[in-house]
Amino acid sequence: MNERIQKLWEQSGGSYDPGNQHVWPSCKILDPQAFAELIVKDVTNILRQEWFNENNDKEETDKRETAIRLGKKLAYMKSVDLITERFGVEE
C-alpha cells in the first residue's frame, strides 16, 4: 500500500499489516466516508500547494504576466471547487 494512502487509511480508523500486503485491510474498522474525504482533501491541498509554489516568489513585472498568473490561480481554484463539489466534501 502506498505510504500516503496507508496514513490516510489509518487516520480514518483502518489498520494495516505490512507483512500481509496481498490482503486489503478489514473494512469493519474503517469509516469509508472519512477515508474518501481525507483523499479528496489531500488532492485539493496538492492543487493549492502547487499554485502557491508556482507563484510565491514571482515579482509583478508586467500586466500580462499578472493576468496569466491570476488566470492560472482561477483554474486551480476552479478545479478544487469542482472536486470538492463532485465528492460532497466541505473544506
C-alpha positions as CSV (number, residue, x, y, z in Angstrom):
1,M,0.0,0.0,0.0
2,N,1.2,3.5,-0.9
3,E,2.6,5.2,2.3
4,R,0.3,8.2,1.9
5,I,-2.8,6.1,1.4
6,Q,-1.8,4.0,4.4
7,K,-1.6,7.1,6.5
8,L,-5.0,8.3,5.4
9,W,-6.4,4.8,5.9
10,E,-5.1,4.8,9.5
11,Q,-6.4,8.3,10.1
12,S,-9.9,7.1,9.1
13,G,-9.8,4.2,11.5
14,G,-8.4,1.4,9.4
15,S,-5.4,-0.7,10.3
16,Y,-2.8,-2.2,8.1
17,D,-0.4,-5.1,8.4
18,P,2.6,-4.5,6.2
19,G,3.6,-8.2,6.5
20,N,0.4,-9.2,4.7
21,Q,0.5,-7.0,1.5
22,H,-1.7,-9.2,-0.6
23,V,-4.8,-8.8,1.6
24,W,-6.7,-5.5,1.8
25,P,-7.2,-4.5,5.5
26,S,-10.5,-5.3,7.0
27,C,-13.2,-2.7,6.3
28,K,-15.0,-3.5,9.5
29,I,-12.9,-1.0,11.4
30,L,-12.8,1.7,8.7
31,D,-15.0,4.7,8.1
32,P,-15.2,4.7,4.3
33,Q,-16.7,8.2,4.3
34,A,-13.8,9.6,6.3
35,F,-11.3,7.8,4.2
36,A,-12.8,9.2,1.0
37,E,-13.0,12.7,2.4
38,L,-9.3,12.5,3.5
39,I,-8.3,11.5,0.0
40,V,-10.3,14.4,-1.6
41,K,-8.9,16.9,0.9
42,D,-5.4,15.6,0.2
43,V,-5.8,16.1,-3.6
44,T,-7.2,19.6,-3.2
45,N,-4.4,20.5,-0.9
46,I,-1.9,19.4,-3.5
47,L,-3.6,21.7,-6.0
48,R,-3.5,24.7,-3.7
49,Q,0.2,24.0,-2.7
50,E,1.2,23.6,-6.4
51,W,-0.3,27.0,-7.2
52,F,1.4,28.6,-4.2
53,N,4.7,27.0,-5.1
54,E,4.5,28.4,-8.7
55,N,3.5,31.9,-7.6
56,N,5.0,32.6,-4.2
57,D,8.3,34.2,-5.4
58,K,7.1,35.8,-8.6
59,E,7.6,39.5,-8.9
60,E,5.0,41.5,-10.7
61,T,6.8,42.5,-13.9
62,D,4.0,43.5,-16.3
63,K,0.2,43.3,-16.6
64,R,0.3,40.4,-19.0
65,E,2.2,38.2,-16.6
66,T,-0.1,39.2,-13.8
67,A,-3.1,38.3,-15.8
68,I,-1.6,34.9,-16.8
69,R,-0.8,34.2,-13.1
70,L,-4.3,35.1,-12.0
71,G,-5.8,33.0,-14.7
72,K,-3.8,30.0,-13.6
73,K,-5.0,30.7,-10.0
74,L,-8.6,30.7,-11.1
75,A,-8.1,27.4,-12.9
76,Y,-6.5,25.8,-9.9
77,M,-9.3,27.1,-7.6
78,K,-12.0,26.1,-10.0
79,S,-10.5,22.6,-10.0
80,V,-10.6,22.5,-6.2
81,D,-14.2,23.6,-6.3
82,L,-15.2,21.0,-8.9
83,I,-13.5,18.2,-7.0
84,T,-15.0,19.1,-3.6
85,E,-18.4,19.6,-5.1
86,R,-18.4,16.3,-7.0
87,F,-17.5,14.3,-3.9
88,G,-19.5,16.4,-1.5
89,V,-16.6,17.4,0.7
90,E,-16.6,20.7,2.6
91,E,-13.3,22.4,3.1
